[in-house]
Amino acid sequence: MADELDLLRRANPVPADAPQHADGPLDHHGERHLHRLLHEPPPAPASRWRPTGGRSAHRGVRLAWGLAATAVTALTLLLGGPSAPPAVAAPRPLVVHADATPVPLDLLAERAEAAATDGEPGLRKGTHVQSWSLGMSDDAPPITLPEERVVRWTADGRHTELVVATDPRHPGRPVIGEDEDGNPRQVEDGRVVSDTTYPPSWSDAPPHSPPPHDPGRLRAYLEEAQHTDTMDMAQLLDAADLLLDNWTLGARESAALVRLLADTGGLRPAGGVTDRLGRHGQAYVHEVTGVRRMLIMDPDTGAVLGLETTFTEAQPEYGVAAGDVMEYSAWTR
């Protein structure tokens, strides 16, 4: 019975924001689902649970998706069966303001260079990022794991990493986070996933060494970080994502990155947007088969505010529709 009770606790059938279940009896469907959970063999672990995109490698996410399938399937049953909405639905993509005039990247690069003349703010090692990453399976609804990560370095080479399960779009509401074993489960907003202090370490190799603030040297730096001789726009966006997961760029580094993006070509100016933290930005879009990536930048300084990756084609085998957000990152100082 211990295993079943543990599974039931992880499934959390009555979350904090659930409707009025109180102490009343279960209805017919609830009794049937509870009986299945307690008396029938658990579903076989899914072999295809996986987080999408490349951010999990950068963040070192330790989600055990095969084990997670059992808990998420039980949660789906208890909340109403396979036809019920996912516990945490994929966020919808950001919408460009209808009356917004797109700002060409060349013009934004000029603004960023002008704003960087005094060198403030300066470059800082470490990052503060809020992210939403979609996990998919072929036998359970997709789930979105929102988290906030803060990495800070000290002068002696030590650094700390604090990871919190939270979704600023819905403050105070439960979110999908990790339990003590690294499995996805519904947790209270603000739950600390990990709080780690690392011993001193140094490296002269990108992205650990300081990025230059010259566009040409920055390209070489990012190519070394990505282990490639040349970068197209898709690779450059990957490299920028990696860079921002290690450094909080200063004004000069942001200006160099905007100029590098403008010189590379392939980003279409789309217009103004309000990002998921309520900040006004300019959106620039790059599309490949099945996927759209939208880079959101400060309209005055060129600082990167966010990067959104969206499905443009449905993947029904994973319960993903065109327009679902695969992953989103929002960086702050």
N, C-alpha and C positions, 0 to 999 in steps of 0.2 A: 504493500500500500504506500510505502514511503515514496517510491518513484512516481506513482500517480499523483500523490499530493503535491510533490515538488513540481511536477508538470503543470498542475492546476494553478499553483501559486505563480509560476512563470507566465502562464497564459493571462493572468489578471483579468478574470471575466467581468469584474465590476470596477473599471477605472474611476478615477476621481471625478471625471467630467461626464460619467454615464447618466442616463435618465433615471427616474425614480424607481430603482429596484428595491431599495431598502431591505426589510426583512421578509418581504412577501414570498409566497411559494413560487417555484418555477412553473412556467407554462409548459404545455405539452412538448413544444420544440426544445425548450431548455432541458427538460428531463431526459428527452431522447439523446441530446448531445452529451449530457453529463454521463448517461449510461454507456454511450459509446466510448467516451474518454476513459472511464474507469474499468470497463469490462472487456473491451475489445483490444486486440493487439495494436500497438501504436503503428502509425504509417511508417513504411520503410524510409530511411533517410534519403532525401533527394540528393542526387549527385551533381545537380546543375545550379545550385544556389551560388550566386556570385555577385559581388559589387561591380557596377559598371565603371568604365572609364579608368583613368590612370592615377587618380588622386590617392587611392588606397596604398599604392606602392610608396608614394611620397610621404604619406602620413604614418606608414607602418601599421595600418589597421590590422587587428588580429582576429577578425570575425571568423568563426568556424561555421561556414554556411551549411555544411552537411548536417551538423547537429542542430542548427537553427531551424531547419525545416519542420522538425517535430513540434517545437514550441509555437511557431507561427501558424502551422496547420491547426493546432489545438485552439489558438486564439481565434482563427477564422471560424471554426465550428461553433465556439461558444458565443461569438458575436452574431451568428445567424447563418452560417453555412457559406458555401463557395460563392453564392450570388451576392453576398453582402459586400459593401465597400471595403477596401483595404483598411487596416487599422490606422495607417498613416499614408494618405494618398500622395502621389507624386505632385509637387507644386506645378502650377501652370507656368508657362514661359512669361517672361516680362513682355509688356506691350509698349511699343514705341508711341509716344504722344502724337496724336493725330495732327496737331498744328505745329509740330517741331520741325525746324529746318536743319537738315544734316550739316555737320561741320566737317569739311574735308580734313583728312589726316595731316596733310601738309600744313594747313592753317593751325591745327591743334599743336603740331610740333613747334611752330613759330611761337605760339602762346606759351608753351611749356619752356622753351629756351629763354624767353623773356622773363618768365617767373622764376627761373633758376639762377639769375645773375648774382644774387647774394648768397647762393649756396644753402639756403634754409628752406625747409628743414633738412637736416643732414641724414646720411645713411646710418642705419642701425641694424646690427645682426639680430636675428630673431623675427618672429612674425606673430600677428594676431589675425586669425581667420575664422570665419563662420562658414560652414559648408553643409550641403545637403547632397547625399549620395544615394542613388537608387540601387537596391539589391533585387535581383530577379530570380525566379524559379519557374520550372515548367509545370509545377503542380500546386502552387500557392500564389496568391496575389503579390505583386511587387510591393516592397516596403521602402520607405525613405528614412534614412538615418541622419538626423540633424545633429551637429555638434559644433562646439566652439573650442578652438585650440589656441593657446598662448604659449609661445616659446621665448624665453629670455636668457641672454648670455651675460656672464660676469667677466670682469677684467682678467681673472685667472684661468679662463677657458672652461669654466663649468657652465652648464645650462640646465634650466628647468623646463619641463613640459607639463602643462595643465590642460586636460581634456575634459570638457563638460558636455553632457547631453542636454541640449537646449534648442529651442526654435523661437527666435525673436518675433516671428510673425504671430505666434499664439502664446504670449507670456503666461506662465502659470499652468498651462495645460500639459498633461503627460505626453511624452514623446517616446519614440523607439530609441533605446540606448543599448548598452552592453551590461550583462550581469558579470558576476565575479569570474565566470569561466570564459568570458569573451563572446557569449552568445547574444543575439538580439532579443530584447524583451522590452515591454512597456515600462517606463520608469518615470518618476516625477521630474518635472522641469528643473534644471539646475543640478541634477545628480552628477557628482564627480566620477568620471569614468576612470581617470588615472591622474596621478600627481607624482611626477618622477623627477628626481635630481640626478644628473649625469656627471661623472668625474671629468676633470679637465681633458680637453682634446683639441688638437689643432690640425689643419690641413691647408695646403697651398693649392689644392685642386678645386676648380669650380664644381659645384656652386658654393663651396665652403669658404673659399677665398673671396675678398671683397670684389664686387663687380666694378668694372671701370665705368666712367661717365662720358666716354667717347663712343659714338655709334659703331665705328668700324671695329674698335677693340672689344666692344660689348658683343658684337656678332661672333667674333672669334672665341670669346669667353663662353658664350652659350653653346656654340658648336662643340667646344670641348666638353661642356657639361652633358650634352646630349650624345657625345661620342659619334659625331658625324662631321663630314667635311663641308657640306652645304646644307642650308635649311630653306625649305619652302615655308609658306605661311602656316600650314598645319603644324610643322615641326617647331616653328618659332613660337606659336601659341603654347605648345607643350613646354618649351624651354622657359617661357615667361611664367607659366604656372609653377614650375620647379623653382625658379628664382624667387618668386614671391612667397613660397613656402619656406624659404631660408632667410630672406632679408626683407626688411622694411625699407623701401627705396627712399633716398633723399630726392630733392628737387632736381639735381643734375642727373642722377641715374634715371629718373622718370623721363626727363627730357630726351636722354639718349635712347631710351626704349621706344618712345613715341617716334622719334626720327627713324630708328631702325625699322619699325613697323611700316612707316610711310614709304621708305625706300624699297622695302621688300615687295610691296604690292599684294593684292589679294583680299584686303579687308574693305568691305563696302560700307560707307557711312550710312546709317539708317535713321538717325535723328535722336531726339532726347528721350530719356527714360528715367523713371524713379526706381532705384534699386530696392532690394529686399530689406535694406536698413533705412529706407526713407531718404536716401541721398539722390540729388539730381546729377545725372551724368549723360554723356554722349555714347551711343551704341554703335559698334562696328561689327559687321557680320561676315563670317566665312563659312561656306557650305561645301560639303562633300556628300557623296552618296549616303543618304539615310540620316545624316547628322548635320545640325547647324550649331555653330559656336558663335556666341556674341560676347565681345569684349566691351566692358563698360568703363569709361574713363572720365575723370574730372574735366569739365569743359574749360577750365581756366589753367590748370597746372599740368594736365596730362597724366596725373597719377592714376594707376589702375585701381578701380573700385571693385570690379567683379568680373567673373568669367562664367558664362552659362553654356551648357551643352544640352541640346534638345533633340529628341528623335523627330525626324521629318517623315519617317515611314513607320507604320505599325509593325509590332512584333507580337502577333496574337498568341504564339506559343508561350510567351512570358507574361501575357496580360498587359502589354505595353501598347499604348495608342500613339499615333502621330500627334506631336505637340507635348508629350510628357517630357519633363525635365530629367535628363540622365544624371546630371550633377551641376552644382552651382557653388561658387566660392565668392565670399565677400571679404575683402581685406580692409583692415583699419590700422591706424597707427597705435 
